[in-house]
């Protein structure tokens, strides 16, 4: 999903894009080997925009804020490069993917982007931003190592799902929102509501993507991902079709399981999505009102499910 850039942020956003181009130009050919749009797609710079938008609720604008915004986008790109190394189904079943040459390239590119992000963090207006982003990266790494390995017991499966989702979908957006607070010179007491805004916004986005996938063809299931709707559908006693899908995702097991997931899991997943959106709105209401507040509120409203 792409996001419109509010007029108040247009100048700073262009500077962020300039920074990203300058920092990655020397290795762009190698970066593109991992993903042609890894760095070249300005339509999804949500993390940078959140830094800029929340900073504008205070007195944050200009070059130093742009460095903090560029850093979070470089971290996002680095984590996506490292995602290429992970086979979700193999991880769940305890098998290790082969270390092919292209995996070595992905690892190198990810590390290179992390190094570039560190340079941008060092140019940010508040040294605490380094700690925020570093903690987010650690949580993301923990999330990548965490997987729902069984649908039973349901309480354990649900707990692991949320641990993973909060790390992979929420941690970096939460850090971006907190970086905005620091860049804007806002009170430290606003760091927690900012983190909650980013976290719940990220979780709502993740749930909406999962719901759309289940409503469509279940492509994420084929890749080995375990959506909330599947965990919820299996919460009483997992149907044999759900267990078969979990063990061996294939076009046949997906076709057999999708009707059950849609019937028994989707309604509850949609309700959880609404709860996450409400939590994001509540957190946003605790932040100062400024020119970018309507845009931040619209981010929540635009999330479908």
ABEGO torsion letter per residue (X at the ends): XBBBBBAAAAAAAAAAAAAAAAAAAAAAAAAAAABAAAAABAABAAAAAAAAAAAAABABBEAAAAAAAAAAAAAAAAAAAAAAABBAAAAAAGBBBBBBAAAAAAAAAAAAAAAAAAAAAAABABAAAAAAAAAAAAAAAAAAABBBABAOBAAAAAAAAAAAAAAAAAAAAAAAAAAAAAAAGBBAAAAAAAAAAAAAAAAAAAAAAAAAAAABAGAAAAAGBBBAAAAAAAABBBBAAAAAAAABBBAAAAAAAAAAAAAAAAAAAAAAAAAAAAAAAAAAAABBBBAAAAAAAAAAAABBX
